[in-house]
Protein backbone atom coordinates (compact mmCIF):
# COMPACT_ATOMS: atom_id res chain seq x y z
CA UNK A 1 0.00 0.00 0.00
CA UNK A 2 2.85 2.39 0.83
CA UNK A 3 4.52 1.70 -2.51
CA UNK A 4 1.31 2.54 -4.35
CA UNK A 5 0.98 5.84 -2.49
CA UNK A 6 4.60 6.76 -3.29
CA UNK A 7 4.08 5.95 -6.98
CA UNK A 8 0.85 7.98 -7.04
CA UNK A 9 2.61 10.91 -5.34
CA UNK A 10 5.40 10.86 -7.94
CA UNK A 11 2.83 10.61 -10.72
CA UNK A 12 0.93 13.60 -9.34
CA UNK A 13 4.18 15.53 -8.99
CA UNK A 14 5.08 14.76 -12.61
CA UNK A 15 1.66 15.84 -13.86
CA UNK A 16 1.97 19.06 -11.87
CA UNK A 17 5.41 19.82 -13.30
CA UNK A 18 4.22 19.19 -16.87
CA UNK A 19 1.10 21.30 -16.34
CA UNK A 20 3.17 24.14 -14.87
CA UNK A 21 5.74 24.03 -17.68
CA UNK A 22 3.18 23.95 -20.50
CA UNK A 23 0.65 26.42 -19.15
CA UNK A 24 -0.78 29.09 -21.44
CA UNK A 25 0.50 32.64 -21.83
CA UNK A 26 -0.16 35.23 -19.18
CA UNK A 27 -3.29 37.32 -19.51
CA UNK A 28 -1.51 40.64 -18.98
CA UNK A 29 0.53 42.20 -21.75
CA UNK A 30 4.25 42.57 -21.15
CA UNK A 31 5.92 45.85 -22.03
CA UNK A 32 8.68 43.95 -23.84
CA UNK A 33 6.24 41.93 -25.93
CA UNK A 34 5.79 44.72 -28.45
CA UNK A 35 8.07 44.59 -31.47
CA UNK A 36 10.71 47.27 -31.34
CA UNK A 37 12.41 48.96 -34.26
CA UNK A 38 15.97 47.75 -33.81
CA UNK A 39 17.15 48.15 -37.44
CA UNK A 40 18.54 44.64 -37.24
CA UNK A 41 18.46 43.99 -40.98
CA UNK A 42 19.79 47.36 -42.09
CA UNK A 43 23.46 47.95 -42.90
CA UNK A 44 25.37 50.19 -40.49
CA UNK A 45 25.62 53.87 -41.22
CA UNK A 46 28.96 55.10 -42.65
CA UNK A 47 29.75 56.85 -39.37
CA UNK A 48 29.31 53.55 -37.48
CA UNK A 49 31.67 51.48 -39.63
CA UNK A 50 35.05 50.64 -38.18
CA UNK A 51 38.36 50.07 -39.87
CA UNK A 52 39.68 46.57 -40.49
CA UNK A 53 41.31 45.37 -37.24
CA UNK A 54 43.59 43.01 -39.20
CA UNK A 55 44.77 45.56 -41.77
CA UNK A 56 48.23 45.89 -40.20
CA UNK A 57 48.68 42.21 -39.31
CA UNK A 58 51.62 40.38 -40.89
CA UNK A 59 50.83 38.24 -43.90
CA UNK A 60 50.62 34.50 -43.18
CA UNK A 61 53.59 32.38 -44.21
CA UNK A 62 52.53 30.03 -47.01
CA UNK A 63 55.41 27.61 -46.52
CA UNK A 64 55.57 25.31 -43.54
CA UNK A 65 58.98 24.44 -42.18
CA UNK A 66 59.29 20.91 -40.82
CA UNK A 67 59.97 20.54 -37.12
CA UNK A 68 62.86 18.16 -37.79
CA UNK A 69 64.55 16.52 -40.73
CA UNK A 70 62.74 13.47 -42.06
CA UNK A 71 64.34 10.10 -41.39
CA UNK A 72 65.33 7.87 -44.22
CA UNK A 73 63.23 4.71 -44.58
CA UNK A 74 65.17 1.56 -45.45
N, C-alpha and C positions, 0 to 999 in steps of 0.2 A: 504494500500500500504506500509506503514511504517513497519507494522508487517511482511509482506512478505520479505522485504529487510533485516530485522533483522534475520529472520529465515534463509534466504539464506547466510547471513554473517556467522552465527554460523555453518551452514553446510559446507561452504567453509573452515572455520577455522578447523573444525573436520577432513575434508579430508586432509588438509595440515599437521595436527599433525600426522595422521595415515601414510601418505606418508613419512614424515620425520622419524618416528620411525621405519618403515619397509624398509627403503632404503637398497640397496645392499652394499656389502663390498667396502671398499676404493680401489682404483686402485693401490696405492703405497703399498709396502711391509713394514710392521712394523718390527723393529729389534727384538721385543719380540715375534713375531709370530713363529719363528723357535723353534723347540722342543729342549730343553736343557737336558743334562744328569744330572739329579738330584739325581740318585740312590734312588729313592723313595721306590722301592719295595725290596731293598736289606737290610739284617739285619745290624745293626750297628757293626762296628769293635770292637774287644775286648778292645781297648784303649778308645773307646767312651762310653762304658757301665758305668752306675753309680750303686752305691750300693742301696739297698732297703731303701727308706726313712722311712719306717715304721718298720724296723727291731728291733728297741729299744722301740717301743711303748708298753704300758701295754696291756696285754691280755684282751679281753672284758669279762665282767661278764655275765655268762650264766643265773644266777638267777635274777629275777626282784623282788625287794622289793616293797610291796604295799605302797602307799602314806599314807594311814590311815587304821585302822582296819575296816573290813567289818561289817556292821550293821546286826543284826539278823532280819530276816523277820518273822512276825507272821501271 
